[in-house]
């Protein structure tokens, strides 16, 4: 039977993994066959050198595998990218990618190039990552926010990452963006979403004002901040990831979240205090 193997570059797992996925796919690790076949067929065919392969793929890596009666790599390309993106949003530190697919049938094999591999620290798929991944596996995430969060991982400059993350946050917190003052809504809604106390909300609101001004300067004036944005981008990434996962697992429309937040501003309560969501990732201040 034909076999499809897509190694998840730069990933590692502390213990064996096997996760059943739709359409006869599964994620596996600590299995000799996927690694040996990938090493045999892919390593010498890659654009990158052999050392690159050995640094990015080993037996502890995740492998996306499928048994197919007929090969259909082209039609599954978007779905494979979605799995990559859902793996990446399942952790805060580290980044993985699926740049190649190996298809094997009898003594014949083919290599399909999907995209360049992503740079970043080692991606560790541990129990916590697995829990988050399972929680979103069969869910549709907020499209614009999820797309921009994923795109930001591909950008090398902090300026580009900041712009992508702000597009994601705007789509989450101001879906009614044409009505009223966007910066004010972002400051207030995000402060009451992430802040538990008055002092935390003040810090968040001040951070939002400063960071959104940076976004405007980059977009409208072409100003580049470079390394100065490193810590700011890290906070924005944490906030964006937390909001995407929280809102997805709560199962509410973005307009419903915004309406809740506007009521909280009037009452002075925090989001967690008022609604006690079952799943909620906090951002520490």
C-alpha positions, -999 to 999 in steps of 0.1 A, spaced: 0 0 0 13 35 -8 28 54 22 30 91 29 55 104 55 60 140 64 87 146 91 79 175 114 112 194 113 127 207 146 103 187 168 110 164 196 89 143 220 98 133 255 79 100 251 63 80 223 33 96 206 5 82 184 -24 104 176 -51 93 152 -61 121 127 -89 124 101 -85 108 66 -62 79 78 -35 102 90 -17 99 123 11 116 142 38 93 155 72 95 172 98 71 187 91 48 158 120 35 137 103 29 103 92 65 96 126 78 106 146 53 86 125 57 55 126 94 57 164 93 62 168 69 33 148 88 7 147 124 18 181 133 31 199 131 -2 171 148 -21 168 179 1 179 213 -10 196 216 24 227 196 33 228 164 52 239 180 85 208 202 84 186 170 82 204 154 111 199 185 132 162 188 124 149 152 122 156 122 145 138 93 160 121 115 187 107 138 161 70 138 152 61 123 118 28 128 100 20 95 83 -8 82 61 -15 49 43 -32 57 10 -47 35 -18 -41 65 -40 -17 94 -35 -33 128 -30 -6 150 -17 -17 180 -37 -53 180 -25 -41 175 11 -15 203 11 -37 229 29 -48 203 55 -11 194 62 -3 231 66 -32 234 91 -18 206 112 16 223 112 -1 256 123 -21 238 150 11 221 163 28 255 165 0 273 184 -1 244 209 32 256 224 45 290 234 82 282 229 97 266 199 86 263 163 82 233 139 75 229 102 65 204 76 86 214 45 87 180 27 65 150 20 79 116 10 56 92 -9 66 56 -12 51 29 -34 69 -4 -39 104 5 -49 94 40 -62 94 72 -42 86 108 -47 96 140 -28 71 169 -27 85 203 -15 59 223 4 77 253 19 110 263 35 115 250 70 110 275 98 138 288 120 134 288 157 141 271 190 135 234 194 98 224 194 89 201 223 56 182 221 51 173 257 19 165 277 8 201 279 13 207 242 -6 174 235 -35 186 257 -38 219 238 -34 202 204 -62 177 211 -85 205 223 -83 223 189 -77 194 166 -112 192 153 -122 228 158 -122 257 134 -100 285 148 -107 323 142 -95 324 105 -78 358 103 -62 356 138 -50 320 132 -36 328 98 -17 359 109 -4 342 140 10 314 118 24 338 93 42 358 120 62 326 127 76 328 92 88 364 94 124 371 104 120 408 114 103 419 146 86 447 127 68 423 104 59 400 132 44 429 152 22 439 123 10 403 118 2 399 155 -17 432 156 -38 422 126 -46 390 145 -55 409 177 -76 435 159 -97 407 143 -102 391 178 -110 422 199 -124 447 175 -146 427 150 -167 459 150 -136 479 141 -153 504 118 -175 516 146 -158 539 170 -122 544 180 -102 512 175 -72 520 198 -96 528 227 -115 496 222 -84 475 220 -70 491 252 -101 487 272 -113 453 260 -78 437 262 -72 452 296 -104 436 310 -98 404 292 -63 398 304 -62 419 336 -74 407 370 -67 438 390 -68 476 384 -30 478 384 -27 450 358 -53 466 336 -34 499 337 -2 482 327 -19 463 299 -37 495 286 -4 514 286 14 486 268 -14 484 242 -12 521 235 26 520 231 26 489 210 -3 500 187 16 533 181 46 512 170 23 493 146 10 525 132 44 540 127 56 508 109 25 507 86 20 543 79 55 559 82 77 530 72 97 533 105 117 502 115 124 494 151 143 461 147 156 444 179 140 471 201 107 452 196 119 418 208 102 418 242 72 435 229 67 409 201 70 381 227 42 396 248 20 402 217 26 366 207 16 353 241 -16 375 241 -26 364 206 -20 327 212 -39 329 245 -68 347 230 -71 324 200 -71 293 222 -94 307 249 -120 319 224 -119 287 204 -124 265 234 -151 287 248 -171 283 216 -184 319 213 -185 342 183 -161 371 184 -190 396 185 -202 379 217 -168 382 233 -167 419 225 -202 424 239 -191 407 271 -160 428 274 -179 461 270 -202 451 298 -172 442 320 -158 477 315 -190 491 330 -191 466 359 -154 466 367 -151 428 368 -125 407 351 -134 382 324 -124 352 345 -142 365 376 -174 371 357 -176 342 333 -153 315 348 -144 299 314 -135 262 316 -104 268 295 -84 301 300 -47 308 295 -36 338 315 -9 363 305 12 372 335 20 409 342 
